[in-house]
Amino acid sequence: MSIEERLAELNLELPPTPKPAGVYRPIVVVDNLAYLSGHLPLLPGGGLMTGRVGADVSQEDGYEAARRTALAMLRTLKDELGQLDRVARVIKILGMVNCTADFHAQPGVINGCSELLAEVFGSEIGVGARSAVGVAALPLNVTVEIEGIFAVK
């Protein structure tokens, strides 16, 4: 089964391609590695999921924001590679959670991204190394920002 078929089976739809909001590339491919810049949680009709976990939004909302961010990352990979079947391995995910100082469940939030990638690619390809950190603020007050490194074929 192709990754496109897997997305359909999971009833997952990739968002429109996000536009860079600064002087950077959303993805840079060097040899067999794809480096994804920080991606944000896109809402289906446009806009972004915003708010600080522990103050404005719940951990569950943060988890959903991380899932939506993973879909945005998949859109960038598909745009650059032509097809998601070229992803050979998730190597590393760095998830940053906009949260209060007393919120300590950042890994539970970033699980939204990690679990979606595992569902789409399977645990052998879709689970890589990961860091999940809390930060005092993120651009545009988004709930999460996630970057990643992927092996490609």
Legacy VTK file of the C-alpha trace (Angstrom):
# vtk DataFile Version 3.0
C-alpha trace
ASCII
DATASET POLYDATA
POINTS 153 float
0.000 0.000 0.000
1.343 3.446 -0.918
1.576 6.228 1.635
-1.122 8.120 -0.291
-3.429 5.103 0.077
-2.518 4.887 3.758
-3.455 8.557 4.271
-6.823 7.917 2.621
-7.377 4.807 4.749
-6.659 6.862 7.885
-8.979 9.615 6.588
-6.133 12.145 6.775
-5.991 15.107 4.437
-2.873 17.159 3.894
-3.336 20.922 4.302
-2.502 23.419 1.581
1.189 24.204 1.186
2.227 26.740 3.829
4.085 29.799 2.622
7.388 30.746 4.309
6.939 33.724 6.625
10.565 34.802 6.482
13.880 34.267 4.756
14.260 30.488 4.912
13.372 27.331 3.024
10.708 25.026 4.486
12.829 22.050 3.414
16.414 21.501 2.324
17.464 18.140 0.886
21.160 17.264 1.043
22.143 13.862 -0.309
19.611 11.482 1.272
18.537 13.742 4.152
15.580 16.132 4.202
15.793 18.865 6.834
12.422 20.444 7.615
12.292 23.901 9.137
9.929 24.496 12.025
6.334 23.855 10.937
3.198 25.253 12.544
-0.258 23.771 13.282
-2.426 24.661 10.286
-6.223 24.685 10.614
-8.247 23.114 7.757
-9.822 26.399 6.632
-6.643 28.396 7.027
-5.234 30.005 10.098
-3.224 28.500 12.919
-3.891 26.799 16.244
-2.752 29.258 18.892
-2.507 29.488 22.656
-0.293 28.383 25.530
-0.778 24.885 26.891
-1.584 25.114 30.573
-3.181 28.554 30.249
-5.197 29.049 27.053
-5.489 25.491 25.733
-5.497 21.970 27.148
-2.911 19.237 26.700
-5.407 17.535 24.365
-5.583 20.698 22.239
-1.780 20.727 22.153
-1.781 17.088 21.030
-4.165 18.002 18.180
-1.926 20.944 17.248
1.031 18.548 17.000
-1.005 16.214 14.734
-1.908 19.125 12.474
1.743 20.158 12.388
2.743 16.642 11.313
0.277 16.910 8.413
1.875 20.230 7.381
5.279 18.540 7.480
3.976 15.733 5.269
2.657 18.341 2.801
6.121 19.923 2.594
7.766 16.526 2.082
5.275 15.602 -0.651
5.738 18.936 -2.431
9.524 18.563 -2.431
9.841 14.823 -3.067
6.847 14.328 -5.368
5.580 11.388 -3.339
5.692 10.407 0.316
6.840 6.879 -0.568
10.304 8.423 -0.963
10.534 8.859 2.816
12.873 6.106 4.001
12.958 6.941 7.718
12.023 9.512 10.317
15.382 10.318 11.873
14.718 13.112 14.376
11.808 15.278 15.499
12.190 18.397 17.646
8.910 19.586 19.124
8.551 22.908 20.903
5.454 23.484 23.026
4.245 26.985 23.874
3.378 26.391 27.541
3.296 27.729 31.048
6.279 27.261 33.337
4.380 24.715 35.449
3.327 22.514 32.498
5.567 19.443 32.325
3.884 17.094 29.837
5.522 18.330 26.622
6.193 14.745 25.448
2.460 14.026 25.675
1.759 17.001 23.419
4.417 16.115 20.829
3.088 12.542 20.801
0.436 13.984 18.474
3.114 14.357 15.799
5.023 11.174 16.612
1.927 8.970 16.684
0.636 10.370 13.382
3.979 9.689 11.670
3.975 6.145 13.095
0.394 5.605 11.838
1.280 6.827 8.352
4.705 5.202 7.853
4.556 2.319 10.344
6.702 1.996 13.463
9.828 0.835 11.628
10.047 3.918 9.373
7.866 6.417 11.223
9.422 6.391 14.697
12.724 8.183 15.134
14.657 10.013 17.804
12.787 12.914 19.400
13.027 15.858 21.739
10.061 17.689 23.257
10.677 20.963 25.046
8.597 23.694 26.587
9.141 27.311 25.590
7.812 30.611 26.914
6.632 31.814 23.482
6.443 30.784 19.836
5.917 32.861 16.675
2.340 34.092 16.210
1.494 32.513 19.602
1.137 29.086 17.945
0.664 26.132 20.259
3.544 24.075 18.845
6.369 24.325 16.348
7.993 21.135 15.079
11.008 20.507 12.876
12.371 17.234 11.585
15.057 15.313 9.760
14.014 12.527 7.374
16.022 10.037 5.332
14.825 9.956 1.720
15.331 7.658 -1.239
LINES 1 154
153 0 1 2 3 4 5 6 7 8 9 10 11 12 13 14 15 16 17 18 19 20 21 22 23 24 25 26 27 28 29 30 31 32 33 34 35 36 37 38 39 40 41 42 43 44 45 46 47 48 49 50 51 52 53 54 55 56 57 58 59 60 61 62 63 64 65 66 67 68 69 70 71 72 73 74 75 76 77 78 79 80 81 82 83 84 85 86 87 88 89 90 91 92 93 94 95 96 97 98 99 100 101 102 103 104 105 106 107 108 109 110 111 112 113 114 115 116 117 118 119 120 121 122 123 124 125 126 127 128 129 130 131 132 133 134 135 136 137 138 139 140 141 142 143 144 145 146 147 148 149 150 151 152
